[in-house]
Amino acid sequence: MNARTLNSCYKSCGCGGADLLTKYHSVNPQNWRSQLVEALSIIGARRVLRKLGFDWNELHQHYLPHIGELSLHVHPLLKALYRVCERLKPAQAGQLVLRVNEQRKRPDELLRFYDFAYLEIFLLDWISRRIITLGDRSANGANVDVLLEYLKFNDLDVLKSLLIETILNNADKRTVMFNDKAHISVDNASRVTNKTYNIYTSTKETVPPHNAHENATASWPLSPPSSASPVLSSDLTMSEKYAVSRERAGILLIINQLKFYEDPDPELKHLLPQKPLSSRYGSNVDKSRLKEVFTSFGYKPQEFENLTHLELMHRIRETVKLSFQFDSLIVCILSHGIDGSVYGSNSIPVEITEIEHIITGDTLIGKPKLLIVQACQKDESPINAKRKVNLAPHCFGDIVKAMSTVPGYSAMRHTVDGTWFIQELCDAVQRFGDRRHIVDILIAVNRKVSERRGNANEVMMPISSNTLRKFFFLPPRNQS
């Protein structure tokens, strides 16, 4: 791909800016290709990319345009700022522009442009006048406080977190100091992320007393740190919890697979189970109990039955898109399963890791997500090669995954009373949901389920994992 080819492509697609691209190539002859292709991926210019001979799926997995904090060639803050522009409505963008203009002393500095739908133009102007500074390629020296103040006062928490996380994830950790030279003001950092970033260049670390666990009244690490010794940020976050209000608790998505058939598509035949899947009698009891318990904490239920593997993934994606306005998300999947997968109603398995990838959408960055899976996990998977998704580890933060059984085993379901796991989980959440951390609740569920015995002395052991960065308490329950 050369500049002439790109200009021709842009003209044929009805796009402007060809001369600007030529100038960009002239001042950046070394890296312009990779930066431009990534930029086109970020803005979703699929038509242009197809004309240039690129495969969108490959670019999507390579550049991860949906992950706002991460970039390969484009400056990470530019990518994050673009996401801000896309998320703000014209009225909100107008308020931001007016707020910034009020802080500028000279009227001749104001940009003579008034279409707030193109907030990118204003941001470029602010960057050129150093009202916003991007810093170096690692965001060292970045200053976006004027944006953070606006986002703070308008309760745009997701966008605040996006900007802060972008800088903190890319900056040299030795330079993110807890002092007046910080690249993000300490005030803004704490407001946005509810964290205190206190990273020192010293190699010394403050560690807990050796016998701290033996003394229930020990103050470490909950007491204020001594000013005489540096304390790492992990020592200051023991009491942090996610902000989940009853009014904005989130969606409770329940996918209840009751009946199954074998998909007739010959290309999917190799994915079908060895034996036809039976109906899941008793699953409606679990569905009703989940709805009863979690709605008492303010969650808004959405129920779906007998979804194919594609419908199941589509429904989760749509729910994630709707979750930008809420504080958390709970997804419950009740189905048959095999090791690492759950079945659609068409007997085609969906990998649980694929579901995790879906719920890491940017609308839920920094928000807790609970994935509950009631399904057997016997090692009978027809999926031989697991698909490797090229996502950064950071994308999988703030997720709790609660599985009804450890890999390789069946999950017990009573045809009248429902499943052991879901019933014990609902009992525990109903009692302690707004008073105990969700991980503690799942530990209690593990114990209760493991103590059960079936008619033929069957036993069962649930399993859970998490990437939470704060404590997750459900909002106050309905007292009526």
TORVOKOL-347531 format. One record per residue (C-alpha): residue number from 1; residue in one letter; x, y, z. Coordinates in Angstrom, 3 decimals. Example, Ala and Ser with C-alpha at 12.3 -4.5 7.8 and 13.67 -1.06 7.14 Angstrom:
% TORVOKOL-347531
<1, "A", <12.300, -4.500, 7.800>>
<2, "S", <13.670, -1.060, 7.140>>
END
This chain:
% TORVOKOL-347531
<1, "M", <0.000, 0.000, 0.000>>
<2, "N", <1.362, 3.435, -0.950>>
<3, "A", <0.066, 6.966, -0.572>>
<4, "R", <-1.146, 7.127, -4.204>>
<5, "T", <-3.152, 3.914, -3.788>>
<6, "L", <-4.690, 5.204, -0.581>>
<7, "N", <-5.637, 8.549, -2.111>>
<8, "S", <-7.286, 6.760, -5.036>>
<9, "C", <-9.151, 4.473, -2.635>>
<10, "Y", <-10.402, 7.386, -0.563>>
<11, "K", <-11.610, 9.267, -3.633>>
<12, "S", <-13.449, 6.202, -4.980>>
<13, "C", <-15.133, 5.721, -1.604>>
<14, "G", <-16.311, 9.320, -1.564>>
<15, "C", <-14.005, 10.242, 1.323>>
<16, "G", <-12.295, 13.584, 1.685>>
<17, "G", <-8.910, 14.329, 3.115>>
<18, "A", <-6.749, 12.757, 0.390>>
<19, "D", <-4.398, 15.754, 0.281>>
<20, "L", <-4.111, 15.645, 4.052>>
<21, "L", <-3.061, 11.985, 3.868>>
<22, "T", <-0.375, 12.845, 1.329>>
<23, "K", <1.003, 15.487, 3.660>>
<24, "Y", <0.895, 13.050, 6.562>>
<25, "H", <2.916, 10.561, 4.527>>
<26, "S", <5.503, 13.219, 3.730>>
<27, "V", <6.134, 14.077, 7.392>>
<28, "N", <5.936, 10.493, 8.666>>
<29, "P", <7.460, 8.303, 5.926>>
<30, "Q", <8.536, 5.452, 8.222>>
<31, "N", <5.429, 4.493, 10.197>>
<32, "W", <2.529, 6.019, 8.317>>
<33, "R", <1.226, 2.685, 6.966>>
<34, "S", <0.867, 0.859, 10.273>>
<35, "Q", <-0.508, 3.912, 12.060>>
<36, "L", <-3.050, 4.614, 9.336>>
<37, "V", <-4.281, 1.019, 9.087>>
<38, "E", <-4.750, 0.902, 12.852>>
<39, "A", <-6.534, 4.268, 12.783>>
<40, "L", <-8.893, 3.014, 10.059>>
<41, "S", <-9.553, -0.086, 12.169>>
<42, "I", <-10.325, 2.036, 15.221>>
<43, "I", <-12.913, 4.125, 13.381>>
<44, "G", <-14.380, 1.036, 11.710>>
<45, "A", <-13.663, 2.087, 8.113>>
<46, "R", <-14.364, -1.398, 6.776>>
<47, "R", <-15.177, -0.298, 3.248>>
<48, "V", <-11.850, 1.471, 2.833>>
<49, "L", <-9.941, -1.414, 4.387>>
<50, "R", <-11.621, -3.942, 2.098>>
<51, "K", <-10.657, -1.864, -0.950>>
<52, "L", <-7.086, -1.897, 0.314>>
<53, "G", <-7.190, -5.692, 0.444>>
<54, "F", <-7.363, -6.192, 4.222>>
<55, "D", <-9.458, -8.753, 6.081>>
<56, "W", <-11.541, -7.060, 8.771>>
<57, "N", <-11.606, -10.024, 11.150>>
<58, "E", <-7.834, -10.277, 11.115>>
<59, "L", <-7.446, -6.543, 11.715>>
<60, "H", <-10.018, -6.661, 14.506>>
<61, "Q", <-8.093, -9.349, 16.370>>
<62, "H", <-4.739, -7.704, 15.694>>
<63, "Y", <-5.518, -4.105, 16.603>>
<64, "L", <-8.387, -4.701, 19.100>>
<65, "P", <-10.235, -1.501, 18.116>>
<66, "H", <-12.918, -2.169, 20.738>>
<67, "I", <-10.427, -1.984, 23.624>>
<68, "G", <-10.075, 1.709, 24.306>>
<69, "E", <-6.951, 1.622, 26.484>>
<70, "L", <-4.755, -0.439, 24.165>>
<71, "S", <-3.051, 0.411, 20.884>>
<72, "L", <-0.092, -0.770, 18.842>>
<73, "H", <0.993, 2.164, 16.663>>
<74, "V", <-1.515, 4.959, 17.245>>
<75, "H", <-0.918, 7.011, 20.373>>
<76, "P", <-3.047, 5.313, 23.060>>
<77, "L", <-4.632, 8.570, 24.209>>
<78, "L", <-5.722, 9.431, 20.678>>
<79, "K", <-7.596, 6.134, 20.534>>
<80, "A", <-9.200, 6.799, 23.912>>
<81, "L", <-10.152, 10.357, 22.911>>
<82, "Y", <-11.802, 9.027, 19.775>>
<83, "R", <-13.901, 6.690, 21.931>>
<84, "V", <-14.894, 9.675, 24.054>>
<85, "C", <-16.004, 11.544, 20.929>>
<86, "E", <-18.055, 8.573, 19.790>>
<87, "R", <-19.790, 8.160, 23.141>>
<88, "L", <-20.691, 11.794, 23.837>>
<89, "K", <-23.919, 13.112, 22.351>>
<90, "P", <-23.758, 16.452, 20.464>>
<91, "A", <-25.399, 18.238, 23.392>>
<92, "Q", <-22.822, 16.819, 25.808>>
<93, "A", <-19.992, 17.702, 23.434>>
<94, "G", <-21.346, 21.248, 23.216>>
<95, "Q", <-21.336, 21.561, 26.989>>
<96, "L", <-17.733, 20.393, 27.076>>
<97, "V", <-16.654, 22.903, 24.413>>
<98, "L", <-18.397, 25.783, 26.204>>
<99, "R", <-16.809, 24.770, 29.499>>
<100, "V", <-13.329, 24.759, 27.982>>
<101, "N", <-13.945, 28.034, 26.157>>
<102, "E", <-14.952, 29.710, 29.414>>
<103, "Q", <-11.505, 28.922, 30.804>>
<104, "R", <-9.679, 30.535, 27.871>>
<105, "K", <-8.812, 34.170, 28.494>>
<106, "R", <-8.250, 35.382, 24.926>>
<107, "P", <-11.306, 35.370, 22.588>>
<108, "D", <-9.000, 35.234, 19.555>>
<109, "E", <-7.940, 31.740, 20.673>>
<110, "L", <-11.438, 30.329, 20.186>>
<111, "L", <-11.950, 27.991, 17.239>>
<112, "R", <-14.397, 29.393, 14.681>>
<113, "F", <-16.243, 26.134, 14.307>>
<114, "Y", <-19.629, 25.375, 15.820>>
<115, "D", <-20.727, 21.856, 14.862>>
<116, "F", <-20.412, 19.993, 18.161>>
<117, "A", <-21.143, 16.677, 16.447>>
<118, "Y", <-17.501, 16.821, 15.280>>
<119, "L", <-15.893, 16.986, 18.692>>
<120, "E", <-12.687, 15.576, 17.195>>
<121, "I", <-12.032, 18.969, 15.540>>
<122, "F", <-12.156, 20.713, 18.900>>
<123, "L", <-9.896, 18.127, 20.509>>
<124, "L", <-7.297, 18.579, 17.773>>
<125, "D", <-7.437, 22.326, 18.355>>
<126, "W", <-6.981, 21.850, 22.116>>
<127, "I", <-4.035, 19.529, 21.518>>
<128, "S", <-2.374, 22.064, 19.200>>
<129, "R", <-2.814, 24.789, 21.869>>
<130, "R", <-1.648, 22.411, 24.638>>
<131, "I", <-4.914, 22.639, 26.542>>
<132, "I", <-4.653, 18.852, 26.303>>
<133, "T", <-1.270, 17.152, 26.131>>
<134, "L", <-0.767, 13.589, 24.974>>
<135, "G", <2.739, 13.130, 26.355>>
<136, "D", <5.119, 10.692, 24.728>>
<137, "R", <4.173, 7.367, 23.102>>
<138, "S", <3.782, 5.821, 26.569>>
<139, "A", <1.576, 8.723, 27.731>>
<140, "N", <4.281, 10.038, 30.058>>
<141, "G", <3.545, 13.756, 30.462>>
<142, "A", <-0.117, 13.431, 29.466>>
<143, "N", <-2.580, 15.973, 30.842>>
<144, "V", <-6.309, 15.567, 30.212>>
<145, "D", <-7.554, 17.144, 33.427>>
<146, "V", <-9.861, 19.536, 31.575>>
<147, "L", <-11.732, 16.515, 30.201>>
<148, "L", <-11.722, 14.614, 33.483>>
<149, "E", <-13.300, 17.549, 35.296>>
<150, "Y", <-16.145, 17.699, 32.797>>
<151, "L", <-16.693, 13.938, 32.863>>
<152, "K", <-16.671, 13.965, 36.658>>
<153, "F", <-19.333, 16.654, 36.989>>
<154, "N", <-21.558, 14.909, 34.467>>
<155, "D", <-21.281, 11.421, 36.013>>
<156, "L", <-19.706, 9.907, 32.887>>
<157, "D", <-17.801, 7.327, 34.910>>
<158, "V", <-17.044, 4.910, 32.066>>
<159, "L", <-15.323, 7.595, 30.011>>
<160, "K", <-13.442, 8.880, 33.049>>
<161, "S", <-12.141, 5.404, 33.725>>
<162, "L", <-11.192, 4.958, 30.078>>
<163, "L", <-8.909, 8.017, 30.071>>
<164, "I", <-7.341, 7.244, 33.430>>
<165, "E", <-6.766, 3.565, 32.668>>
<166, "T", <-5.272, 4.435, 29.282>>
<167, "I", <-2.637, 6.655, 30.876>>
<168, "L", <-1.896, 4.389, 33.809>>
<169, "N", <-1.665, 1.245, 31.676>>
<170, "N", <0.738, 2.802, 29.201>>
<171, "A", <2.830, 5.169, 31.319>>
<172, "D", <6.194, 4.215, 32.759>>
<173, "K", <5.212, 3.088, 36.253>>
<174, "R", <8.335, 4.701, 37.705>>
<175, "T", <7.078, 8.132, 36.657>>
<176, "V", <3.505, 7.897, 37.888>>
<177, "M", <4.311, 9.555, 41.172>>
<178, "F", <2.123, 10.529, 44.086>>
<179, "N", <3.203, 14.174, 44.057>>
<180, "D", <2.656, 17.526, 42.399>>
<181, "K", <4.430, 16.366, 39.228>>
<182, "A", <2.034, 13.535, 38.517>>
<183, "H", <0.880, 13.252, 34.946>>
<184, "I", <-2.679, 12.904, 36.222>>
<185, "S", <-3.597, 14.948, 39.244>>
<186, "V", <-4.014, 12.770, 42.319>>
<187, "D", <-7.413, 14.348, 42.861>>
<188, "N", <-8.662, 13.256, 39.443>>
<189, "A", <-7.092, 9.812, 39.682>>
<190, "S", <-8.874, 9.052, 42.933>>
<191, "R", <-12.167, 10.433, 41.721>>
<192, "V", <-12.150, 8.438, 38.540>>
<193, "T", <-10.876, 5.071, 39.630>>
<194, "N", <-11.449, 5.114, 43.398>>
<195, "K", <-7.819, 4.067, 43.690>>
<196, "T", <-4.740, 5.706, 45.091>>
<197, "Y", <-1.844, 5.222, 42.724>>
<198, "N", <1.294, 5.453, 44.834>>
<199, "I", <4.058, 3.800, 42.862>>
<200, "Y", <7.622, 4.439, 43.931>>
<201, "T", <10.964, 4.050, 42.253>>
<202, "S", <12.323, 2.431, 45.394>>
<203, "T", <12.642, -1.344, 45.267>>
<204, "K", <11.600, -1.671, 48.908>>
<205, "E", <8.125, -3.009, 49.527>>
<206, "T", <5.996, -2.831, 52.629>>
<207, "V", <4.879, -6.343, 53.528>>
<208, "P", <2.444, -7.603, 56.147>>
<209, "P", <3.718, -8.772, 59.521>>
<210, "H", <4.507, -12.484, 59.443>>
<211, "N", <1.804, -13.249, 62.008>>
<212, "A", <-0.766, -10.746, 60.772>>
<213, "H", <-3.268, -13.522, 60.083>>
<214, "E", <-3.077, -14.632, 63.695>>
<215, "N", <-4.321, -11.344, 65.081>>
<216, "A", <-7.886, -10.511, 64.145>>
<217, "T", <-7.483, -6.932, 65.372>>
<218, "A", <-4.260, -6.243, 63.482>>
<219, "S", <-4.477, -2.853, 61.810>>
<220, "W", <-2.437, -3.777, 58.722>>
<221, "P", <-3.287, -2.994, 56.019>>
<222, "L", <-6.514, -1.140, 56.864>>
<223, "S", <-4.988, 1.540, 59.060>>
<224, "P", <-3.519, 4.707, 57.524>>
<225, "P", <0.094, 4.155, 56.435>>
<226, "S", <2.895, 5.821, 58.271>>
<227, "S", <4.380, 8.792, 56.477>>
<228, "A", <7.805, 7.445, 57.307>>
<229, "S", <7.612, 4.437, 55.029>>
<230, "P", <6.323, 4.106, 51.446>>
<231, "V", <3.315, 1.842, 50.959>>
<232, "L", <2.343, 0.188, 47.704>>
<233, "S", <-1.093, 0.818, 46.191>>
<234, "S", <-2.180, -2.745, 47.013>>
<235, "D", <-1.929, -1.867, 50.713>>
<236, "L", <-4.437, 0.937, 50.288>>
<237, "T", <-7.260, -0.858, 48.497>>
<238, "M", <-8.437, -3.446, 51.014>>
<239, "S", <-11.683, -1.590, 51.713>>
<240, "E", <-12.508, -0.598, 48.140>>
<241, "K", <-15.681, -1.905, 46.587>>
<242, "Y", <-17.472, -1.448, 43.297>>
<243, "A", <-20.110, 1.270, 43.245>>
<244, "V", <-23.319, -0.634, 42.508>>
<245, "S", <-26.520, 1.256, 43.283>>
<246, "R", <-29.964, -0.261, 43.463>>
<247, "E", <-31.303, 2.143, 40.820>>
<248, "R", <-28.549, 1.238, 38.318>>
<249, "A", <-27.734, -2.292, 39.466>>
<250, "G", <-27.894, -3.750, 35.962>>
<251, "I", <-29.421, -6.454, 33.802>>
<252, "L", <-29.982, -10.025, 34.954>>
<253, "L", <-29.791, -12.073, 31.755>>
<254, "I", <-31.114, -15.621, 32.136>>
<255, "I", <-30.718, -18.026, 29.203>>
<256, "N", <-32.705, -21.126, 30.033>>
<257, "Q", <-32.113, -24.058, 27.692>>
<258, "L", <-34.948, -26.565, 28.163>>
<259, "K", <-35.245, -28.514, 24.925>>
<260, "F", <-32.652, -29.500, 22.345>>
<261, "Y", <-32.481, -30.692, 18.761>>
<262, "E", <-29.624, -31.563, 16.428>>
<263, "D", <-28.656, -28.847, 13.976>>
<264, "P", <-29.149, -30.212, 10.420>>
<265, "D", <-26.257, -28.218, 8.931>>
<266, "P", <-23.752, -30.831, 7.657>>
<267, "E", <-20.869, -28.424, 8.292>>
<268, "L", <-21.709, -28.480, 12.018>>
<269, "K", <-22.216, -32.232, 12.293>>
<270, "H", <-18.771, -32.786, 13.830>>
<271, "L", <-19.743, -30.492, 16.742>>
<272, "L", <-22.828, -32.459, 17.754>>
<273, "P", <-22.651, -34.525, 20.968>>
<274, "Q", <-22.271, -38.288, 20.809>>
<275, "K", <-25.796, -38.780, 22.170>>
<276, "P", <-28.908, -36.589, 21.701>>
<277, "L", <-29.373, -34.087, 24.522>>
<278, "S", <-32.383, -34.689, 26.760>>
<279, "S", <-34.849, -32.075, 28.000>>
<280, "R", <-33.784, -30.295, 31.195>>
<281, "Y", <-36.777, -30.784, 33.468>>
<282, "G", <-36.581, -28.710, 36.628>>
<283, "S", <-34.648, -25.856, 35.017>>
<284, "N", <-37.656, -23.522, 35.246>>
<285, "V", <-37.374, -23.788, 39.023>>
<286, "D", <-33.812, -22.430, 38.807>>
<287, "K", <-34.880, -19.659, 36.442>>
<288, "S", <-37.683, -18.516, 38.725>>
<289, "R", <-35.468, -18.586, 41.797>>
<290, "L", <-32.681, -16.585, 40.119>>
<291, "K", <-35.195, -13.985, 39.005>>
<292, "E", <-36.787, -13.772, 42.452>>
<293, "V", <-33.498, -13.370, 44.302>>
<294, "F", <-31.613, -10.939, 42.071>>
<295, "T", <-34.578, -8.667, 41.293>>
<296, "S", <-34.874, -8.055, 45.035>>
<297, "F", <-31.509, -6.278, 44.741>>
<298, "G", <-32.670, -4.092, 41.865>>
<299, "Y", <-31.561, -6.125, 38.846>>
<300, "K", <-33.748, -5.963, 35.743>>
<301, "P", <-34.486, -9.483, 34.434>>
<302, "Q", <-34.341, -10.520, 30.791>>
<303, "E", <-35.315, -14.137, 30.149>>
<304, "F", <-34.751, -16.202, 27.011>>
<305, "E", <-35.357, -19.869, 26.326>>
<306, "N", <-33.983, -22.416, 23.871>>
<307, "L", <-31.490, -20.251, 21.992>>
<308, "T", <-29.209, -21.710, 19.340>>
<309, "H", <-25.473, -21.251, 19.768>>
<310, "L", <-25.514, -18.156, 17.543>>
<311, "E", <-28.623, -16.708, 19.194>>
<312, "L", <-27.047, -17.245, 22.602>>
<313, "M", <-23.935, -15.237, 21.707>>
<314, "H", <-26.008, -12.559, 19.954>>
<315, "R", <-28.241, -12.109, 22.979>>
<316, "I", <-25.274, -11.691, 25.303>>
<317, "R", <-23.694, -9.149, 22.947>>
<318, "E", <-26.898, -7.114, 22.812>>
<319, "T", <-27.181, -7.181, 26.592>>
<320, "V", <-23.595, -5.974, 26.955>>
<321, "K", <-24.359, -3.066, 24.606>>
<322, "L", <-27.317, -2.051, 26.792>>
<323, "S", <-25.219, -2.197, 29.944>>
<324, "F", <-23.450, 1.139, 29.414>>
<325, "Q", <-26.115, 2.768, 31.595>>
<326, "F", <-25.774, 0.306, 34.490>>
<327, "D", <-23.254, -0.453, 37.241>>
<328, "S", <-22.863, -4.220, 36.717>>
<329, "L", <-24.077, -7.240, 34.762>>
<330, "I", <-25.201, -10.752, 35.707>>
<331, "V", <-25.411, -13.478, 33.040>>
<332, "C", <-26.895, -16.870, 33.934>>
<333, "I", <-26.727, -19.779, 31.495>>
<334, "L", <-28.701, -22.918, 32.338>>
<335, "S", <-27.971, -25.686, 29.869>>
<336, "H", <-26.266, -28.981, 29.136>>
<337, "G", <-22.522, -28.716, 28.763>>
<338, "I", <-19.178, -30.346, 28.134>>
<339, "D", <-15.725, -29.459, 29.334>>
<340, "G", <-15.284, -25.721, 28.757>>
<341, "S", <-18.528, -25.244, 26.814>>
<342, "V", <-22.299, -24.956, 27.081>>
<343, "Y", <-24.795, -26.125, 24.476>>
<344, "G", <-27.153, -24.087, 22.363>>
<345, "S", <-30.610, -25.505, 21.800>>
<346, "N", <-29.354, -26.809, 18.441>>
<347, "S", <-26.818, -29.020, 20.280>>
<348, "I", <-23.858, -26.931, 19.104>>
<349, "P", <-21.447, -26.003, 21.918>>
<350, "V", <-20.321, -22.474, 22.769>>
<351, "E", <-16.998, -22.092, 24.522>>
<352, "I", <-17.313, -20.386, 27.900>>
<353, "T", <-14.166, -18.402, 27.159>>
<354, "E", <-15.979, -16.996, 24.115>>
<355, "I", <-18.764, -15.808, 26.412>>
<356, "E", <-16.166, -14.197, 28.669>>
<357, "H", <-14.728, -12.381, 25.649>>
<358, "I", <-18.168, -10.984, 24.846>>
<359, "I", <-18.858, -9.615, 28.325>>
<360, "T", <-15.537, -7.765, 28.356>>
<361, "G", <-17.097, -5.138, 26.072>>
<362, "D", <-16.059, -1.518, 26.521>>
<363, "T", <-19.485, -0.604, 27.951>>
<364, "L", <-18.517, -2.611, 31.051>>
<365, "I", <-14.921, -1.476, 31.561>>
<366, "G", <-14.234, -1.267, 35.278>>
<367, "K", <-17.653, -2.673, 36.186>>
<368, "P", <-18.226, -6.037, 37.918>>
<369, "K", <-19.627, -8.871, 35.812>>
<370, "L", <-20.967, -12.139, 37.234>>
<371, "L", <-21.184, -15.144, 34.913>>
<372, "I", <-23.160, -18.066, 36.369>>
<373, "V", <-23.036, -21.344, 34.438>>
<374, "Q", <-25.196, -24.316, 35.373>>
<375, "A", <-24.058, -27.118, 33.076>>
<376, "C", <-22.226, -30.410, 33.152>>
<377, "Q", <-18.526, -30.220, 32.306>>
<378, "K", <-17.685, -33.794, 31.281>>
<379, "D", <-14.683, -34.137, 28.983>>
<380, "E", <-16.575, -35.057, 25.823>>
<381, "S", <-15.863, -31.941, 23.817>>
<382, "P", <-15.987, -32.274, 20.029>>
<383, "I", <-14.057, -29.012, 19.806>>
<384, "N", <-10.532, -30.222, 19.185>>
<385, "A", <-8.700, -26.955, 18.656>>
<386, "K", <-9.497, -24.084, 20.963>>
<387, "R", <-9.608, -20.742, 19.191>>
<388, "K", <-6.950, -18.408, 20.513>>
<389, "V", <-8.229, -14.847, 20.833>>
<390, "N", <-5.529, -12.218, 20.863>>
<391, "L", <-6.773, -10.039, 23.717>>
<392, "A", <-4.653, -8.351, 26.342>>
<393, "P", <-5.006, -9.822, 29.861>>
<394, "H", <-6.287, -6.484, 31.136>>
<395, "C", <-9.461, -6.928, 29.095>>
<396, "F", <-10.610, -9.750, 31.352>>
<397, "G", <-10.681, -7.701, 34.536>>
<398, "D", <-13.676, -7.385, 36.877>>
<399, "I", <-15.253, -10.765, 36.049>>
<400, "V", <-16.521, -13.453, 38.418>>
<401, "K", <-17.195, -16.853, 36.866>>
<402, "A", <-19.231, -19.291, 38.962>>
<403, "M", <-19.478, -22.815, 37.547>>
<404, "S", <-21.768, -25.534, 38.831>>
<405, "T", <-19.039, -28.187, 38.716>>
<406, "V", <-15.328, -28.679, 38.289>>
<407, "P", <-14.144, -29.742, 34.806>>
<408, "G", <-14.770, -33.360, 33.836>>
<409, "Y", <-17.855, -33.988, 35.965>>
<410, "S", <-21.641, -33.897, 35.803>>
<411, "A", <-23.832, -31.330, 37.567>>
<412, "M", <-26.738, -32.617, 39.650>>
<413, "R", <-30.265, -31.477, 38.721>>
<414, "H", <-33.503, -32.481, 40.437>>
<415, "T", <-36.413, -32.617, 37.993>>
<416, "V", <-38.736, -30.977, 40.541>>
<417, "D", <-36.543, -28.938, 42.910>>
<418, "G", <-33.995, -27.635, 40.411>>
<419, "T", <-30.212, -27.919, 40.509>>
<420, "W", <-28.114, -28.186, 43.642>>
<421, "F", <-25.820, -25.372, 42.606>>
<422, "I", <-28.382, -22.743, 41.614>>
<423, "Q", <-30.589, -23.409, 44.639>>
<424, "E", <-27.690, -23.124, 47.095>>
<425, "L", <-26.390, -20.050, 45.265>>
<426, "C", <-29.770, -18.348, 45.486>>
<427, "D", <-30.080, -19.230, 49.178>>
<428, "A", <-26.680, -17.676, 49.913>>
<429, "V", <-27.232, -14.552, 47.804>>
<430, "Q", <-30.653, -14.024, 49.334>>
<431, "R", <-29.137, -14.076, 52.827>>
<432, "F", <-25.848, -12.267, 52.304>>
<433, "G", <-25.875, -10.546, 48.893>>
<434, "D", <-25.666, -6.974, 50.177>>
<435, "R", <-23.558, -7.814, 53.252>>
<436, "R", <-20.814, -10.090, 51.970>>
<437, "H", <-18.346, -9.984, 49.102>>
<438, "I", <-19.547, -12.198, 46.241>>
<439, "V", <-16.384, -14.321, 46.405>>
<440, "D", <-17.088, -15.109, 50.073>>
<441, "I", <-20.629, -16.092, 49.117>>
<442, "L", <-19.347, -18.477, 46.456>>
<443, "I", <-17.028, -20.113, 48.979>>
<444, "A", <-20.057, -20.776, 51.194>>
<445, "V", <-21.907, -22.202, 48.171>>
<446, "N", <-18.987, -24.545, 47.460>>
<447, "R", <-19.174, -25.899, 50.992>>
<448, "K", <-22.950, -26.365, 51.000>>
<449, "V", <-23.037, -28.119, 47.616>>
<450, "S", <-20.094, -30.372, 48.462>>
<451, "E", <-21.917, -31.553, 51.593>>
<452, "R", <-24.938, -32.750, 49.592>>
<453, "R", <-25.467, -36.389, 48.635>>
<454, "G", <-27.720, -37.832, 45.952>>
<455, "N", <-29.842, -40.973, 46.154>>
<456, "A", <-26.937, -43.027, 44.821>>
<457, "N", <-24.435, -41.122, 46.978>>
<458, "E", <-23.580, -38.714, 44.139>>
<459, "V", <-21.355, -35.797, 45.073>>
<460, "M", <-20.595, -32.497, 43.392>>
<461, "M", <-18.036, -29.691, 43.660>>
<462, "P", <-18.665, -26.218, 42.160>>
<463, "I", <-15.794, -24.008, 41.093>>
<464, "S", <-15.381, -20.263, 40.716>>
<465, "S", <-12.701, -17.859, 39.584>>
<466, "N", <-12.439, -14.095, 39.415>>
<467, "T", <-10.416, -11.157, 38.192>>
<468, "L", <-12.074, -8.631, 40.492>>
<469, "R", <-10.068, -5.593, 41.487>>
<470, "K", <-12.432, -4.486, 44.236>>
<471, "F", <-14.948, -6.072, 46.560>>
<472, "F", <-18.297, -6.803, 44.884>>
<473, "F", <-21.376, -6.341, 47.064>>
<474, "L", <-24.878, -6.372, 45.619>>
<475, "P", <-26.878, -3.173, 46.200>>
<476, "P", <-29.287, -2.894, 49.150>>
<477, "R", <-32.231, -5.223, 48.747>>
<478, "N", <-35.852, -4.153, 48.500>>
<479, "Q", <-37.090, -3.811, 52.072>>
<480, "S", <-40.778, -3.805, 51.184>>
END
